[in-house]
Amino acid sequence: MQTVCVLGLGYIGLPTAGILATNGYEVLGVDVAERVIATVNEGRIHIEEPGLHTVVQAAIGSGKLRAALAPEPADVFIIAVPTPLNADKTANMDYVCRAAESLLPHLQAGTLVILESTSPPGTCRDLLKPILERTGLRAGEDFCLAHCPERVLPGKILLELIKNDRVIGGLTPACAARAGELYASFVEGEIFLTDATTAEMVKILENTYRDVNIALANEAALICEELGIDFREAARFANRHPRVNLHSAGPGVGGHCISVDPWFLVEKYPDTAKLIRLARDRNDGMPSAVVARTCGLIEGIASPKVTALGLAYKGNVDDIRESPAIPVIEGLRAAGVTVSIYDPHVDDARFAQRGLEEALAGSDCLLVLTDHQEYGAFDPEQVARQMRTRQLYDTRSLMDVSRWKSAGFRVECLGHGGEA
Ligand SMILES: NC(=O)c1ccc[n+]([C@@H]2O[C@H](COP(=O)([O-])OP(=O)(O)OC[C@H]3O[C@@H](n4cnc5c(N)ncnc54)[C@H](O)[C@@H]3O)[C@@H](O)[C@H]2O)c1
């Protein structure tokens, strides 16, 4: 296995291509976006991820990594394209199908095809195998097919690509073993081999576990608000129980994984996945709870203005996919509130952003929607001078409450009934 073709050069595919290239493989990165190909071939990157620029620059510089719009013959094909939701919350597998079809001319006896995209359980067996077998070659006999889900944390992708344990599921045990050999050449974590459908389920279960537990935290936070107590304090003490691990509450769940993957189970098993469905609804309902509380804070103010701190779905990343900040901002605007956005990590033409000073000017409420480090370092006195009304609503437990109160702010926090 000397040559690897990685299909999809996004948050997963590009770091994977870079790491493989720096581990001695001849790597071709393929993407359908011309801008991505041009950027990568110049040794630059189009996404924000610590350390990635250095890796890609070195890989391009060494000649081990190239990018192109179409696949070329390779020993291994890794599919790392998006698996988003359709509007009706069903899995959109079009990208995976198109990527698989694009490699058909290069599929040969002995080729290894790995699906890294997070996919509904059964995808390798029921969707990919029939597509790849259009070549007349038999999966598991002539070529290998495996699923290796990705569990990296954005912001730490390069480290976790190497350090994390990996679960690799093959269409047959031989397919799993073959894929395992590839990952063993650069992964320092343990590698566990299983069948493809189990590996697909493992990834979905990981994210569903987190979604359901976040939903529990969010629900408990709303109950604590009604009780007039602080959820964070209740959770901190509950978590001193040796078998309890309450998660953090927040304005909703975003990103390409946790808010998406549980739907794959709801779609396939609607009568069974009832708890999973309820959890999704609870988390998707959090933005409207945030809108309602923010509106309560600015009630009675003529032509109110809110400064939204954050568009990204979580702190210190530039990813806005499924970000709960977006429905919060839209909900406030629909309620007639002027919202200015300040997110130093995000540059997206769909959301007009202001510089910090302009975003704060005449504002009636600072609304923390993303836990970017920068916000925690704000000087409350300086911020106060630019605002019309000194109010802070922190949905991420990011700000130092006492500092902001000392600067004369009314501070409210998600999960805390009344003033913090
Ligand atoms: N981002 C994460 O943190 C993360 C973590 C674990 C798993 N995943 C999963 O990995 C997969 C990829 O996610 P991502 O975040 O890298 O997506 P992404 O949107 O950042 O990148 C995907 C890339 O694939 C390209 N693409 C689309 N169709 C293509 C095709 N037919 N051929 C070649 N390229 C094509 C797109 O242009 C895009 O650049 C998804 O299934 C996701 O759920 C993502």
The ligand as a Gaussian input file, in Angstrom:
#p B3LYP/6-31G(d) Opt

LIG

0 1
 N      -15.506000      17.544000      11.076000
 C      -15.401000      16.676000      12.070000
 O      -15.004000      17.006000      13.156000
 C      -15.769000      15.209000      11.880000
 C      -15.451000      14.308000      12.899000
 C      -15.746000      12.968000      12.721000
 C      -16.365000      12.548000      11.540000
 N      -16.676000      13.449000      10.571000
 C      -17.305000      12.956000       9.363000
 O      -16.384000      12.996000       8.299000
 C      -17.053000      13.269000       7.058000
 C      -16.438000      14.485000       6.407000
 O      -16.644000      15.590000       7.253000
 P      -15.813000      16.936000       7.098000
 O      -16.050000      17.709000       8.328000
 O      -14.411000      16.648000       6.694000
 O      -16.578000      17.587000       5.846000
 P      -16.142000      18.891000       5.017000
 O      -17.388000      19.479000       4.479000
 O      -15.214000      19.730000       5.824000
 O      -15.279000      18.303000       3.810000
 C      -15.785000      17.464000       2.864000
 C      -15.137000      17.788000       1.523000
 O      -15.592000      16.817000       0.580000
 C      -15.699000      17.456000      -0.694000
 N      -16.508000      16.638000      -1.565000
 C      -17.847000      16.554000      -1.685000
 N      -18.193000      15.634000      -2.598000
 C      -17.040000      15.101000      -3.071000
 C      -16.730000      14.103000      -4.034000
 N      -17.687000      13.439000      -4.685000
 N      -15.441000      13.836000      -4.275000
 C      -14.456000      14.479000      -3.634000
 N      -14.684000      15.443000      -2.712000
 C      -15.957000      15.746000      -2.431000
 C      -16.278000      18.817000      -0.339000
 O      -16.048000      19.758000      -1.368000
 C      -15.522000      19.148000       0.958000
 O      -14.344000      19.904000       0.711000
 C      -18.521000      13.439000       7.433000
 O      -19.195000      12.232000       7.266000
 C      -18.473000      13.792000       8.899000
 O      -19.657000      13.443000       9.576000
 C      -16.380000      14.765000      10.707000

